[in-house]
């Protein structure tokens, strides 16, 4: 009986993904670009750049929902299509709790998000290649609109690895496990669909279904924050998670995709950084990272 119920929940979750995938395509047909943190794309100069809406908020009219700007009441409401039926909302979560987020790629947020692109003294700007100073998924969630720091508008034409080989939307479960004790530490880490950052900044930096939370070693923890649940695709489905691909299709991806995963580092090889930073014990494997990047030229078979 329990298996039958979970199977039914997965069918509903898959349908949610298909609807979001279709909404993304309709948005692109309308505006010529993918939904973006800076509404319909940032202006070319930093002074004129202001944050607008979460991409999930921008998709509402394409999901037969009231528009965020036109209907203020929607801003505090639950959107059933944004909640996986296998994902019970954490205790204390807002009504706008969300189970899903858009794919920001495989770059580590610690060196993509924090570079503002304007300061020559910034550690992240100085030591990492210019072509890596952005997120390489279907949306760029960088901190600001500078050319180097991010704020890039992504179009389907930019996804040269192929729409059927690139993740668009994935799951994010709200519960967290302590890395040291491997025991639940409460129901936290949840996000809401109106949030301009948290609702969509999902990365394949870490293994699929990584639920671990932790603090930086210098804060008394043993798990770097970039290795934690906050930057991981994760679900409450047994053995994997549901995804929408950039071509609009939806599929369940098994945790077996982690089979080529091994511990990695905060910073990539080939930079002039004095060290590679903290060890990430939850580093994703090459296959999962390849699915998350839009134009790295990888050959993907899964």
Buried (B, 14 or more C-beta within 10 A) or exposed (E): EEEEEBEEBBEBBBEBBBBBBBBBBBBBEEBEBBBBBBBBBBEEEBEEBEBBBBBBBBBBBBBEBBEBBEEEEBBEBBBEBBBBBBBBBBEEBBEBBBBBBBBBBBBBBBBBBBBBBEEEEBBBBEBBEEEBBBBBBBBBBBBBBBBBBBBBBBEBEBBEBEBEBBBBBBBBBBBBBBBEEEEEBBBBBBBBBBBBEBBBBBBBBBBBBBBBBBBBEEEEBEBBBBBBBBBBBBBBBEEBBBBBBBBBBBEBBBBEBBEEBEEBBBBBEEBEBEEEBBBBBBBBBEBBBBBBBBBBEBEBEE
